[in-house]
Structures are given as C-alpha cells and as structure tokens.
Amino acid sequence: MLRLNPVFDTQKDVVSSILAKEERANIGVLEPRILSVERDGGIVYSWRGATGTTRIGKYDPFSAENKLLYTFEKQECVTSCSLNKEETLLAVSLSQSTQGEGRFKPVSKCLTLLIEIHPINNTKVLKAVDCKVKVQFLYPKTYRTTVLESHLLLAAEDGYVDQYHITLTRQEGYRVVMQNPERLSRERVAEDFSWVQWDSDTQRLFYITAREKHTLKCVQFYPDRNFETVFELPLEMPSVSSVTSSVRFVNFGYDHYQDMKDEGLMLEVFTSPTGTMCVCYSHPVHWHKEATYTIAFVHRGCSKTFTVSLEKGSTPVNLPTVHPIFIHLDYYIVVYLADHFLHLINCRQQDLLCYSLFLSGADGYIEDLGSGREVVSVSGSRLLDVRAGRMYTMELNPDFLLELLGSDRPEAQRLAALHCMLVYLQPNPVIELKIINWISENVMSFDAFDQIQEFILATLYRICYQQCVSLDKLLPYSCVFEKKELPVALTAIPGVKCTPELLCQPLIKGKPKSLQGYWEDLQHVLDRMRYFEAVPSPRFRSSLIKEDWDRFQAAMNSEKKKSPRYHRQIEDNTKKVLSMVDTWRLDKRVVPLFQEEDQQQRVLVGLMVDKLREHLNRHLSRLGKKKIDLLVVNYAAKLLELVWHVLELMWQKLKLGPWVLCIKQQGSSEEWAMFHVMFRILEATKGLCLPLPPGYSTLLSVLGVRCLPQHTFLQYVDHGLLQLTEPFVSRLMTDLDNSDANEQLKFSILKRLPEHMEQKVSQQWDHPITSACISRDYVRTLLEINLENPDSALLDHGKSCFYPDFLPLNYLAKILSKREEQAQNPSEEQENVDVRFVEEIALKQTRIKLGFEVK
C-alpha cells in the first residue's frame, strides 16, 4: 500500500566516511545514531570514536557529504542535539548517571551545553537539572546573507519552554563566538504543559495545558525573533492520567537512552498549507484487545474515534504495549499498527468511511515497518527508523491501488482506491489509461456506485480544486451523494467501529497583520465550514440541472417557449464553453466529435453553466463574477474534454478507424465493445444530467445500427436510449441501399422522426415512395398559394370528365406551370423540385399503378 523510498542510511551514507578518518581496528562495531533532523534536511548523528570519544557529525543530503561538528573526549550519552542554521553553534543535552564511581559524582542528571564550533572554542552551560531537557534551534527564513544571531528553544520535562536569544560576533575575520555569553537573553514561551511538539517546517510549537481543561495551543515563531500564541483548541481527552503521567516530546530529536516502556497517550498534530489541521491520538495497544485511535479534523469541526478489533492468536502475549504510527500524506492520515492493519483516513472528505481505506492482514503489511521497530514520522511525509538509522520518503503505491479494483474486493475498497487514484495522486497518463481499461472491462455499474460517474466527478473535482480550493465544499466529488439512500456496503467497515463527535470551536487569535499564510487560510476554512453548516445543500447536485432541463424540454415541445433573451443566454454560455475546449489538435483526433450542431447537447451545456454559475454566485460571491464565470466555463469545458479523451483512448486501444462511420457494414467485436462503453457513458452522464460533446449521439447511433439487430436498435430508439439525429438519419438514407431489410429500417426510422425533420431527410432518399411524397407535398404547397385569386384557375368546370377524381397529366402540368409563374418561392425547403420532376414522378406512379412497371 505504502511505497517506502530510502533516502538516508547510516550504514551506506555515513559509515564509509567515518572509516576513512578513523582506525577500523579501534572502533569495533560502528553504529552511528541519528540525533535530529533539521529544517534544511541536514541529519545530525553521533558515534563512538576510536579512542573512546563521542563524536557528533552532520550529513548534508544535497551534497551527500559528512562533516565532523564536535568531539567529546569521553563517552557521553547524548539525549538531545541541535545545530543552528549557520553551523556555528551546537546545543547538546547529556544524560549523566548519579551512580558514578569515584569521589566526584554528577550533581544533576541532565547537562545542557551550548558550544561554539566555528571554530571549536567556548562552551556555555545552559542547564544542569534532574529532568530531561530538549534543545532545538529555530530556522527562520531570512534573506540576509550574514546572520549574527541565533535563537534556541529549551524544553524541560518540568513543563516549560524557554527561548534563548544568542548574539554572535565575528573575530579575526573568521571566528564566530557568542557575545556576552554570561548574559544570554531569555523569554518564557510556554509552561505547565504535559505534551509538546515542534514543527520544524512551519516553525510552530504545539503544546497541551491542563489547568482546568485540556487545551491545545500553538505558538508561531517569526523571522524577526518574535513569537505569539495564535491558536487554542479545547480537547476532550480520554484520560487525564494518560496524558499527565509523563511529559511527551514530539519532534525534539531522538533519545536512544530513554525507557522504551510506553503507557501514555500518543498524540501528534499535522497541518497542511491548504488550511487543514488534524490532531491524532491513541492509547497504547494491549495485544488480544482493541486498538483505539482518534482523528480530530479541526478544519471540519468534528472528530472520529476508531476502535479496531485485533485478531487473536496472531501475536505472542509477551510483547510490550505499542502505539499505532501516525503518518501525514497531505490528503490522508495513515494509521499503521505493525502486523495488524493500515488505515488510510481521508482528512478532506471524511463524510463517509468509504472514502478511507482500511486494510488488514497481508494487505496492510509493510516489510520495512515490521513489529519491534521504533519508527517516527518526520515532516515532509518522511519516516525515520531510529534504531536502524534509516529514513524513508513515503508515497502511495498506485500498482497496489489498481489491484484493489479487482472483482474479489469489497465495493467500499474499490471506491476508496478509485477515489484515491483520481483525486490524490498526481495526473499520470499510465495510471489513467489503466483505470480507463479497468472501466472498459468492468463497464456495468456496481451495486453500490457507478464507476463511470465516479471517474468523471472525481477527475473534474481534482482539476477544479487545484484551481480554487474554495470549491472544496461546493463541487460534487462523488456519485454516492446522488443516491437517495446510501448502500450499506459503503457505510461501515467490518471489524471497525467509528464514533463521530463534534469539536469545540477553536480560537485563532493574534494580531491581524500576523494572520497571514496558513493561519489566514485556516481561519477562512473555519468560517466557510460554519457557513456551509448553516445553509441547506451547499454542494452542487445534478438535480439542480435536471428540474430545469425537464422544464426546458417541455417548453421546447409546446407553444409556450422560453423567452428569446433566455435562449440567447444559454447559447452564449455554450459558445464560451466550446471556445475553451482543446480543439487545436483536431486533425490528430480520431473520434469524430465537435463536428456538428447538436442542439440538445448545446442547450444542456449552456444550462449547466447557468445553474452552476448561479450556485457559486450564491455561496462564493467574494470571488467576483468574472472569476466564477471563468471557473464554471472551465468546468464544463473540462467535462467535454474528459469524455472525448476517454473515447480517444478506447478508440486507439480497440484500433478502430474511419470505417466505423460506414453504415453499410456490420459491426465487429471491437465496435461492439466501443458501443457498449459509449452507451454506459451515456447512461452515467444522463443519470447526473451532464452534457456530452456535440456529435456523441450521432456516433453512438452509427455504432448502434452497425452492432445491434434492427428490432433491438428500434427498441433502443423508442426507449430514448439512442437519438435519431439529423446527421445520422441523413447518413443512413444515403449510405444504405434499397434492399427489403434496409427499406423497412428506413421507413421505421422515418415514421419516428418529427415532421419537420422527416420532410427534410426524406428528400435525401432516392426512392419512389419518398419521391411521390415530395411531389404531393410540392403540389399541395403550390396549389395552396394565392387560392383567393379565382382568375388564376384554368380548370373548366363546365366540362364533364369520365374520371371525376383524375386530372390528366398534361392538364395538371399546365396548372402547376401557371402557379409557378405566379408564386414566389413556392417551396424553399424542397430543392430540385419543379413541374418537370412532378410530371416524371406522376407518370412513373401511374405506370406502377397500371402494372406497366415494377416497383
């Protein structure tokens, strides 16, 4: 599920460098220990030197070089270490045993030092206390090339954090030393906490106080040496004793000498630049019982507590209690318990469990993260195996996600895997092609969801979300919410109990000018969350289009039509969309779309733009009408391009060519497969009331008449599944010969056409009956012109006729000729029709009637 890519290994990246400088015989087993990972990616580590010394070095991941920073003349237990950005100061905490031998025993258990290392010079004692002390230099982003000031955080187990401001000075042109080291400026940052976490990427300090109620607070540090508390969130912690039994330090380096027994509460905070914040905590897991962990989605105002039943007998009883690992992958929170399960929790669409992925057994096993390993999460989606000395970057494995689409998988897993690949993973043509191939091989809709609808909505959501994150709560991202009732398969995970709760309202404070970047985005996200909770149905649904679309179609078929102004607005919307569709490579396209006027689809495109624009203007007016109009038009254009793109890939996969458009031939198995996929796309988009590219209906009808038996094809037409578009019927009339079967098909189609279309396309069929109909219509139209003028008639009523209902052909021709001379434009729609044509057709029909000519 997770692909781990090693980026650092002490044995490969460090040991060879050390051996080049030390004598192998005097070292024994060389085991460098990682002490900390700084903001710039540098890894600080220590090792036992050849002469019994303790050395501290740094690995630069960009240059792949190692650098010796400092050497203690004897073996020391380094419990915390940090290097400043300019590599001139080193802060170190040493653990000392008070049971030492000899007359002089250490007075304190922990000694914290500040050492000048450019070059090695003075050493300043910062703390000598009986509690653990963690050190961490700030890494402010600054554009100054020479910085003669460093800032150090000192966090003590007694429950306080101080910030030291260290002023530096340059001596003799190259020596950097502390200025007035005996009087370092110090400020109290936090106190009375039971848990504290440092976030190096964002320079934030999170901590929990428990004076009256457990409250999560955050201190933001700024490049100008200032800091302020900008965030507070009351938390309903499960057990006070579990939190306050001992102070827990998160991301303050790695202590290789601490007691591994862990009975307290594990808690970690993750943030992302888009304005999301998740607070994750768990109780220690006792084997043969349950694993319980909670994810508080601060940006959504809710939390979910998961209780997972562990398989009995899978793990020995004598194993120590452990915690699940929390890993941040931006869009997801990964909860991993070695040898048991992996839970990929969606932290943006957490509405339903089916958008998260729960894997157990072999599916949830990660080889490099087996039981017994001490693994911690590092910023930047990295994992650090502290004991093994390895660091990994993590990413989701798309090949494994594709395996989860298999028919033997639960539909909830299929939906979660499909949604993950479409929304989270970056666009990848190879993965996209594999997904489309999977859809074509599993084209029928599943019981719980429609995979084609999910593909369309999730892909469009990803494209538009990247353009504007404010659309997160407004655009549809899944077809599941279009269902009246959610399927049971998507509402629960076997063996996992989920308990949702509401969170208290967080408080974002601080000076207005300081609320920039992340905190401004989080404040905006929280404000939008409160707004969307107060309004009904903020997310756009296809029902908003369908109701108006039905009314529009009814109005088009009745005398009471929409106003011309509304028609122009719809048409203008469509023109904007079609102008944005990527048609500049039209000559390289193989699927013949966008080559005809498809009035129905044009209206639906314009209508969708109109309704979506109206929806966004109602809920997102702050963006402005121009921005919203651009977003809406782009959404519709991307929809048409997406459908076209899918058809292009399928067309090429099946190796179809221009011969598909020839109606004379019967369709092949490949064309039948293409028809099946296109028909399912039509069914899926119709269910969502989404438009299709102009020409789609014509191409589908051409494939249908080639692949389906005639009676089945006509049934599809009668049920509204296939449309008799004018281009399709025209092609049918001209391409098919007049065999008995084809004549029957053509007549069946003609009688299903609207009258105006029937009159138009029947002229293109060279057949005696259509010619007779054309002649009769022409005569009727010609004789109805100027009927009020009695002088124009040439018929002699005084003469009797043996056949009163029969007009001699020559006499009729004279009347029509006279009418033609008197009438102006007698029949504009009937081309190549005149008296001569009528005379020939009438004579031919007469000969057929008398049996002189075979039909």
N, C-alpha and C positions, 0 to 999 in steps of 0.2 A: 504493500500500500504506500508506504513512505520510502522514497529512494534517498539513501544517505550517501553523500559525496564527500570523501575525506579531503580536508583542506589543510590539516596540520597533524603531524605525528611526531612525537618527541624522538622516537627511535630513528626515524628517517630524516627529519629536518634539523635535529639538534645534536644527537649523539656523535655523528661524524665530525661535526665542527669542534665539539669538546675534545674528542680523541686526538684531533690534530694539535691541540695545545697542551694536553695532559698526558702523563705516562699511564698507559693502559694497566701495567702491572700493579701500580699503586692505587688504582681506583676500585678494583673489584667489579661488582655488578653496578653498572651505571644506569641509574633510574632518575632522570630529570622529573621534577614535579611542577606542574603548572600552578602558578600562584594567582594570576589575574589576567584578564583580557581587557586592554584599554580601548578607549573610544576609537582611536586611529587604527585598530586592528592588531596592534602590537601585543605579543604574548610574553608575559614576564614569567620566568621559571627559575627554579633553584636546583642545585645538585651538590653532591658531596665531592669535594675536591680530592686531589691525590695525596695531600699532606694533612688530611683531617679537617680541612677548612670547609666552609659553606659558601658557595658562590651563587650570585644572582645574575642572570642574563636576560636578554630580550631578543625575541625573534621577530624580524620585520617581514610580514607576508608579501609585501610588494617587491622587495629586493631579494627575498629568501636568504637574508644574511643574519647571522647571530652576532651579538655584541655583549661583551662582559661589562656588567654595570658596577658590581661591588663584590668584595670578598671579606667574609668574616674569618678571623684567624682560628676559630674553633667551630665545632659543630653546633649549630643553632636550630631551634625549632621555629621556623618562620610560619606564622599563622595568618599574616595579612601583609600585603605589599602593594605599593602603587608607585608609578613613575610619572613625573609631570610631563607635560606636552613637549617642553623644550629639552628634556632629558638632562636636566641639571640637578634635580633633586630626587631623592628616593626616600619614601616613607615606609617604615618596616615595623611590624609588631612581632615580638619574640615571646614565646611561651617559655617560662622558667620554672623549674622544679624546686619547690621549697624544701625538698627532702635531700638536697645535695650533700655530698661528703665534705669533710674538712671543716675548718674553723669558720669560714665565710660562707654563709648560705644566702641566696637571693631573698631580699626583703619582700618583693612583690612577685605575683605570678605572671604578670604581663608587663613587658617593657616596650614602649613605643618610641622609635627613633626617627629623626629627620636628618638625612645625610646629604652632604654636598658631594656630587660625583663629577663635576666638570671644572677642574679635575677633582679627584678624591681629596677631601680636605676636612672640614669641621663636621662634627656630629652633635646634634641637639637632641636632648631627651625631652619628649613631649609629655609622656605619661609613664608612670610606674604604679600600677594599681593591681588589685587582686581579681579583676574581672576581665573578660575578653574585650579587646579593642580592635576595631576595624578601621582601616585608613583608605581613603580614595581621593585622588587629585581631581579637580574639575578640569574639563577640557573645553573651555569656551571657544566659540567660533569668533575669530577676530581677524581683521585684515592687516594688523600691524606685524611687521616682519621681525621686530625685536621686542619681546615682552619681558620686562624685568619685574614681574610679579606673578606669583602662583598662589592658588587657593586650594586648601586641603580640608577635606571633611574627616572628622574623627568621631566615630560612632562607638559608644561604650555600652557594654551589657547592662550597666546600671540604668539605662533608659534615657540617654540624652545624645544629641549630635551637636558638635561644635564645628565652626568653620574658622580655620586659621588663614590669615592673610599674610603672606610671606613676601616681603620686598627684597629684591635681589639687586646686586650691583656688580659691575664688571671691573676687574682689577688686572693690571698688566696686559690689557688688550684681549685676554682670552679666559682668564679665571672668572667664574661666576660664583659668587658667595652670597650668603644671607647678610642683609644689612640689619644690624642691631638684633641678632638672634635671641638675645635675652628678653626682649620685649616684643614678642610677636602679637599682632592684633588678633583678637578672637571674638567671635559672636556666637550666641546660642541659637541654633536653628530649630531644634525640636527637643522635647523632653516628655517624660512619662509615657513612653511607648513600649509596647510589648512585641512589636514586629516592625521591621524596617526594610525597604527595598530601594536599591539605587538603579536608575535607568540611565546608562551612560550615553545612549544615542540622543536622548532628549534633554539630558542634564536635569532630571527630576528626582526628587526624593519622596517616596511614599512611606507613610508610617501609620500605625493604628494606636490610638489612645483609648483608655478605658476608665476614665474618671467616673462618669455616670453611665454612659452608654458607649459601646464600641463605635468609634468614628474613624473612618479612613480619611487621611489628609494628604495633601500633596504640596510640596514646596518646589517652586520653579526657580532655577538659577539663571541669571542673565550674564551676558559678556561683560557688563560694566561692574562686576563684583557684587551687584545687588541680588537680593532674593526676596520672595514673598510667598505666603501661603495662598494659593489660588483655588483650592478645591477642598470640599468637605462632603463626606457621604456617610450618614449613619448606617450601620450594618447590624443585622440581626445574626450575630454569630451563634453557632450551635452550642457552644460550651465555653464558659469563661475560663474554666480551669485549663482547658485545652490550649487556650491562647496565651495565658499568662504564666504557664508553668516554666517557661524559659524564653528569653528573647531570641527571636529568629532573625538572622541576617540573610538577605537575598541579594545576590549580585555584588557582594563586597569581597570578592576574591574567594579562595578555596583553602580551607584549613584541613591539612592532611593529618592533624593530630587530635581532632575532635572526636568525641564519643559517638559511635555510629548509632547508638540506641536512639530511636526517634518515636516518641509517643505523642508529640504535639500536633498542632494543626498546621498543615502545609498550605500556604497562601501565596498567590502571585498575581500581579496586575499587568495587563497587556494593553497597550494603546496602539493606534494606527493613525497615520497622518490624515485620514479622511474623516476623523472625528468619532471614532469608536473607542470604547473602553470596556474591558471585561475584567472582572475580579473573580479569580478562580481559587477555590479552596477545597481541601479534602481532609478527612480523618484518616489516620493510619489504618491500613487494611490488615485484619487478622484472618489468616487462612481458614478456609472452610466456612467463612461467614459471607458478609456482603461488602462490596465496595461502594462508598457513598461520596459523591463529589458534587459541588455546586458551581454553576457558572452564573455570575451576576452580570447581565447585559445592561450596563449603566446607560448607554445611549438609547436603549429601548425601554428603560424604566421597569424591568422585570428580571427575575432570576428563575433558574430551573435547577432543581436538585434531582440528580440521577442516582438510583440505587440499583446496582447490578448484582445479581445472584451469581456467585462463583461456583464453578464445577467442583464438586467434592472428589477427593481422591487424586486430583491432578498434581498436587504439590505436597511434599512432606510436611508433617506437622511442626517440626522443629525449626522451620525457617523463621527469621525475625520479621517483625511487622514492617511493612513498607508503605510508601505512598505512590499513587499514580504520578506519572510525569505529565506536566502541562507544557505544551509546545504551541507557539503562536505562528500561524501561517497566513497572517493578514485577514483572509476571508474566513478562516476556520481556526478553532481552538482544538488541538489534538490532545486527547486524554489517553495515555498509554499505561497499561499495567502489564508488565512483562509476563509472558506465558499465559495470559488470560484474555485480554481484549484490547482493542484500539477503537476509540470513539472519535470520529471526525465531526465536530459540532459546528454547524453554520452559525456564525455570530452576526450575520446581517439578515438572513431570512430564517429566523428561529421560530416562525409561527407554527410550523408543523415538524414533527420528528422526522418525516420522510425526506427533509432536505439535509439531514445529517446522516452520517454513515456509521453504523455500528458493526464491527467485525470481531469475531471471536475465533478461538482455536487457531488453526494454521493460517487462516486469512489475516488474523490480527497479529501475527508473529513477525518480529523484526530481528534478524540474526544478530546484528551488532548491538542490540539493546536488550540482551537476554537478562534473566534474573541474576541478582548478585552484583550488578554493575551500578556504580554511582554516577548517574547521568543528570546533568543540569541543563536547563535551557538558557541560551545566551542570545542577546539581541541580534537582530538580523536573520531570524529563522535559522539559528545555529544550535547545535547540541555539543556539549563538552562531556566526554567520558573522563572524569577527573583522575581515576585510578590508572586507566590505561594510557592517559596522556594523548588522547586523540580528539580532534574537533571535526565536526561534520556540518555541511550545509544540507538542508532538507528541502525536498520538493515532492509533490505528489507524483506517483508513478502512473502515467497515462495508459501504459500497457495493461497494468493490473485493473485500472478502472474500466477498460474495454472488456476485460474478462468478466467483470461484474454485470455486464449487459447480457450474459448468457441466459438461455431459456430456463436453466435449472436454478436460477437465483430468484429470491423473493422480489416482488414488484417494487417494494419500498427501496431495496438496494439498487434496483435498476434505475429508478427515478433519481435517487441521490447521486449515483455515479454519473448519469447523463447530465444532470444539472451541474455537477461539479466540473465536468469537462467543458461544458458550454459557457459557463459563467466565470469560473475561477481561472482555469488555465488560459494562458495567452494564446491568441489565434495561431493555429498550427495546421497548415494545409494537409499534412499527412494524417493527423488525428481527425480532422474534419472529414476527409474522404472516408476514413474507416467508419466514422459514425454514420455517414450517409449510406455506405454499403450495408451497415447493420440495419438501418431503417428499411432499405430496399429488400433485405432478406427477411425482415420481420414487419411486413408492411401493414398487417392487420392490427387494429388498435388493441391495446391491452385492456384488461378488465378495469384496472384502477386508473389508468391515464392513457392519453393519446400521445404516442411518442413523436408524431409529426408536429402536433400543436406545441408540445414541449420544446422541440427543436427550434421552431420559429420564434416563440415568445422569449425563450431564454437567450437566444442569439441576439435578438433585437434589444433586449434589456441590457446585455453586456455592452453592445455598441453605444447605446444612448447614455448608459450610466457613466461610461468613460468621458463623454462629452459634458455631462452635467450631473453631479452627484445628487442634486436636489430632486431628481426624478425617481429616486430610490423608492419612495412610498407612493408614487403616482402611476408609474407604468406597470403593466402586468408582467410578471416574470415566470409564471407557470400557468398551465391549463387547469390545474387542480381546482383553483378557486372559481372556475366557471361552472363547476358541478353544484347541483342543488344540495346533495348530500355527499360528504366525503366517504370514500370507501374505507372499510375497517382496516384493510391491509396497509393504509397509509397513516393511520392514527396511533399505532402502537408498535413497539419493538419487543419481540419475545424475550423474556428474561430481564427486561429493563423497565423500571418504574420511574416515571417522571412526575415531579411535583412542582408546578409553577407558582410563583408568588410575585407580588408587586414590591418594588423597591421604594424606599423613601426618596423624596426629591433631593437630588444633590444641590449643593450650593457652590456656584462658581463666583468667586469674589476677586478682589484685587483692583488695581487702578484701571480705568477704562483703556488707557493707552497701552497697558501691558497685555490686554486681552487680544492678542494677535496670534496668527498661526493656528496651532492646534486648539487652544482654549476658545478662540473665537468660533472655530468650526464646531467644537463640541457644544458650545452654547447654542449655536444655530440648530444643531441636530436635536437638542433637547427641546428647544422652542417649537420646532416642526413636529416633534413627537407629541407634545401637548396639544398642538393644533389639530393634528390628524386624529387624535383620540376623541376630540370633541365634535368632529364633523362626520356625517354618515358617508360610508363608501368612498373614501378618498382615492382608492386605486381604480384606474380606468378599466371598465369592463366592456366586453363586446355587446352586451345588452343595450348599452347607450347608443350604439350604432343600429342595432337590429330593429328597435322600435321605430326609429325614424326612417330606416331603409324600407320597412314594410309600408309605412305611410306614403313614402315617396313613390314606391312601385304602384300602390293603389291609385295615387293621384295621376300617375302617368297613364294608367289604363282607363281613367274616367274623364269626363268632360271638365271636372274641376281640377285644374292643374296648378302646380306651384307657380309663383309669380316669376316673370322673366328675370327680375333682379336676383332672386334666389338661384335661379338656373345659372345665371352668369357667374355668381359667386362660386358655385360648385365647379363650374368649368374652369374658372381661374385657378382654383385650388389644384385641379388635375393638371393643368398646364405647368404650374410651378413644380409639381412632383416629377412629371415626365421630363422636364428640363434638367432635373438633377440626377436622373438615372444615368448610370455609366453606359452610354451607348456609343462612345467614341471609337470603340473597337468592334463595332457592329460587323465589320467584314470578317472578323475572326470568330464570331459566334456561330454555333452550329444549330442551335434551336431557334426556329423562325418565330420569334416573338417581337412585339412592338412594331409590327409592320402593317397594322390595320387599325381602323377606327372601331373600337369595341365599346359601344355606348354604355352598356350596362356596367362594365368594369370601370369606365371613366367616371361614371356617376358615383360608384361605390368608393373610389379613391378620393374624389372630392368631398364626399360626405364624411369619410373617416377623418380627413384633415380638419373639416369643420367642427366635428364633435370633439376631437382630441384637443384642438386649439381652445375651444370653449371650456373644456375641463381644466386645462393647465392655466388659463387666464383666471379661472375661479379660485384655484388653490395656490398658484405660484405667480401672482401678478407682479411681485417685486423684480422678476427677471426682465419685464418690459415686453411689449407686444412684438417687437422685431425679433428679439431673441427667441421668444416662444414660437413665433411663426416659422423661424428657421429650424428649430428643433422638431416641430411637428412635420414639416415638409420633408425633412431628412429622414424621419422615422418611416414615413410612407414610402419614400424612395428606396430606403434600405430593405424594406419588406419586399418590394417588387424585385430588387436585385438579388435578394436571398433566394427567392423561388426560382428565378432564372438561373442562378448559379447552381442550385441543386439539380435542375434539369440538364444543365450543361454537363455536369459530372456524370450523371446517369447516362446521358446520350453517348458520351465518349466511352464509358465503361461497356455499354452494350454494342458499341461500334455501329451505330446507326448512321444513315446518310440521307441525302436528299430524296432517295426513292421512297422514303416513308410517306411523303406527301402525295404519292401517286395512288389514287383510289382504285385503280383497275386491278391491282394485285392483292392477293390475300396476305394478311399479316403473318410474320414469323414469330417464333417463340420469344425472341428478343423484343419485338414490337409489342407483344402481349405483356411482357414484363414492364415495359415503359408505360403502357396504357394503365396497368394496374397501379403503378406508383403515382402517375399523374391523377388517376381517379381518387386515390387516397388523399393526395394533397388537396384536391378539390373538396373532398368531404371534410377534411380537417379545417380548411380555411372557411368553408361555409358554416361550420359549427361555431366558429369565432366571429363570423361576419367580417372577414378580412378580404380585401380585394386581391385579384390576381393580375399578372401582366396582360395587357391587351394582346389578343391573339391566342391566349391559353385555351379558351373554349373551342376555337376553331381547330387547333392542333389535336385536342383531346377527341373531338368528334371524328376527325380524319382517322385517328388510330382506332377509334371505336368501330367505325364502319369497315375497317380492314380486318379487325380481330374478332368481332362479335358476329354471331348469326344474325340474319336480318330481323327476325322477330324479336330477338333479345335486344338488338340495337334500338328498335322502335319502342320497346318497353322502357329502356333507359330514358328515351326522349319523353315518353308520356309521363314518367315519374319525375321529370325535371332534373334528372341526373346528367343528361347531355343536352347541349343547346344547339339548335339549328340556326347557326349564324349565317348571315348572307354570304360571306366568302366561302364557307363550307358548302352551302347548297349550290352556289354557282359552280364551284369546282365539281361537285357531284353531277350536275346536269351536263357539263361539257365533257368530263373525262370518261364517264361510263357510256357504253354503247346501249342500243335499244333492244337488248335481249329481253326475253319474257321476265326473268327474275329482276333485271335492272329496271324495266318499265314498272313493275309492281312496286319496287322500292321507291322510285321517283314519284309515282302517284301517291304513295303512302306519305311521303315527306311533304309533297305539295299541299295536301289537304290538312296538314298540321301547321302550316305557316299562316301568319297573319295575312290579311287580304292584300295589304299594300306590298308586302314582300313577295307574295305569291305572284302578283301581276308583274313584278319586276324580274324575278328569276325565271319565270316560265318562258320569257322571250328568248332565254339562252339555250333552251332545249329544242333541238330540231326534231319535232315530232308532229304528225298530222293533227293530233288532238290539241296540242298546245297552239299549233298554227291556226286551227279553227277557232279556238278560244280568243286568240289575238284578233282574228278577223271580225268575230262577232262584237268584241269589245270596241273595236275601231268603228264598225258600222253604227253601233249604238251611240257611241260618243259623237260621231259626225252628224247623225240624224237628230240628236237632241239639241244641236246648236241652231239658234235662230228659228225655233219651231213657231214662234209667234208671227213669223212673216209668211202669210199664206201664198203670196205671189211667187215664192221661190219653189213651190212644189210643182213637179212636172207630171204628176200622176193624173191620168184621165179617169175620173170616177164614173164617167158615163159609159165607158166600155166594160162589157162583161168579160169574165175570164173563166175558162173551163176549170182551172185550178185556182180558186179564190185565195188560197194561202201561199201560192207560189209566185214569185216575181221572176220573170225571165232574166237570165244573167246579163244580157246586153242592156236591158232596160234599167236594172239595178246599177250597172256601171255608169250609165248616163246620170242617174240621180246623184251618185256619190261624187262624180266628177264635178257636177254643178255645186254640190255642197263644199267640196274642197276649194273651189274658186271663191265661194262666198265667206267661208270660215277662215279665221286667222288662228294659226297654231291649234288645229283641232285636237291633237293628242301629242303633247310634248314628251310624255314618258315612253311612248311606243315608237321606237326608232325603226327605220327601214320598212315602214308600213304605208302603203298607198293603195290607190284603186287597182293598180295592176296586180299587186300582191293579193288583195282580196279576191279579185277575179280568178286568179290561179288557184287559190285555196278552195273557193266555192266550186269551181269546176272539178277539182280533184275529189272533193267530198261528194259531189253529185255522182261521179263515176263509181266511187266506192259504194254509194247508196244503191245504185242500179246494178252492182255486181260486175261492172266492167273492169274494176281494178281491185287488187288485193290490198288489204290494209298493211 
